[in-house]
Amino acid sequence: MFRKFAILLTLLVAMPMLASRPLIPSPDSLAALRAEVWNSWRQAWAASERTTSLPSLAPLSEARVTAWLLPDSLEPQALLRFRSGTKGTRPSAGWPCYVYLHGSGPREGEWQAGYAMAQRFDDAPSAYFIPQIPQEGAYYRWWQRSKQWAWHRLLRHLLASPEIDPARLYLFGISEGGYGSQRLASYYADYLAGAGPMAGGEPLRNAPVENLGHVAFSLLTGENDAMFYRHMLTRLTGEALDSMARLYADEYVHRVELIPGCGHGIDYSPTTPWLNRYRRQAQPTHWRWENFEMDGVKRNDFYNLEVIEETDAERTTYEFRTGHDNVIELTAERTAYDVTWTDPHWHIPMIFSRRYSPAEHGQLNLFLSETMVDLTRPVEIRVNGRRLFRGRVKPSRQAMWRSAEIWGDPLRLFPVMVALSW
């Protein structure tokens, strides 16, 4: 009798303590919840996007052509067609997938040439998606907002496909496709394992290299390719990535080369075999991100951060880092560009310096997982050195579902979401 009373008394004393601690699911239960959320989200996505579905994959030599009609509100009567197919034998994890962007010559010939090269590149086993740009024109680009509509959907369809390895998405292109793949790689860096622009070179304000941490990046341009300063801009990109690699060891893997004796035409075959060695790190414990506009549109989400509101600065640069004792450091800085050189012929700003200052206010959602912090212990989150949160976090289905809505990514189903404002 006394023993039963002692046990009851112990439980009564412990109950308030137990109630105050959120129950942390086991790894198996988190995995089961992820599977449930992902299957539900995939079904909802497929039901909502019937007009932009992907075809089943056949051999690339028998490529199928699919067409998506872009919204009239973004670009009237614009049809984006693409060929898709596979090479080799499907790996157990799914196909590594390459998206190839062609150059700015007559689009039918450029599209055909890209299709022919994709079949020759030594990157099997692989899947390919080879779009044809919808229009031609003096200032018509792969990164403009009507095409962003297509990239948003293509990324989600690829990640939702059980046929594609979500850790092995690669983007590359030649000439105009080189410009496009460099901009899009910086903009969509958190989705990519690697990117390989060729015969290009963008002014760095258009494609901040800071965003390319954890993206294997290859840029090959002829050393005599002087049109639009491609050789100079390629060199500047390489120098900027070298600088980032010195600051953050192992995060900025890159190969930027000026090919001796070559002009605009170079050997395009080395790019995809080099990219093919790398996989995506979907939940890094450190990253830098400059939230920039592309054709007037900001993404406002990156890796595990969702921006709800930020200062009126043209751009904000964020840096995320998990540290010792479950402490997370996040910085948010207003970012201003000063033009230091404009080319005298085209009158295009080419070289810049930047100024940073702390963001005076902001509102964010920060997503976390068991691989980033210890969910069984209190978590502390500091923004610009100021502690905004300390306490235990509670995993939830709602956090996973929200992360699926934002990124549509099976590798980023975060069980925890913390709202931050200052």
C-alpha angles and dihedrals in degrees: 000000000000090000092054090048091051092051091049091048091050091051093048091052092046097047098081090048092049092046091053093056118077112231110249112215118232120252089256093053092047089051091050091048091050091052091050094048093044094050091048092048093047091053092048091048094049091049092051096045105047093135093058103042122142124240122242111269120260128171112299090235086066094041118181121222119226126184130205121192109221117223113275089225089065101034124353118233095356118153120190110202125186140181119222136184147123141259126208128353121328113254117229091249092052134262122317102235130218125193111199124199118200130216132265102264121106100323098226093055093042091051092050092048092051091050091051093048093047089059091053099045113108099235106106132174088057146124122224136206111188113183126196114222108247098229143012126230148128095274105020115131144182092236100054119120098261089056090045086062088058096044091052090056098039092054091051094046092050093048092046092052115098086209095065126072103233091207093058112059115140132186124197141151148166130247105326085012087052091057090045096048092048093052094041092047091058092044097046098027095133091064098050136085090191147349130206119189114180132195089006140093127183130207102259094239086069094051114021109208092211088078092060097076107130092017117108101228127195124181119178121180134161113259089229095047095116100154108118086359091281093157093049094047091048090053092049090050090052092049092049092050091047088055093050091048090055091052097043112032116216095002101091105053108177147154115200115171140169105216110229118244095003133119125189093322114073138155104281097186100088096065106075096042088054093047091046091072094067135079129197121261099213099182109036119177091221132035142148123217133183107201101217136168121249111197088342095309126113121197095212093198132078134168100320101345129095118191113215098170134354138175121287091259116130088238138011124203118209129193122193126193134166113212143176122313093023092293119150120199118201125177126194117191133180107237124208127182126215117196111231099174135020119187111247096221106046095022091225118147105244112167127041146176124211136220124203132199131168115272107248094213141359146157122222144165113222118198122206138184138194090261092058101044139007103262092196092066134056115277124217121202122192125188116198088345095306119116109236100165138023124165146071118312125218121219114226142178088234092062091051092048092049092051089050090052093050101043108013087215126139090205093057107054098135118196094204132055122182120191114218131187135165 
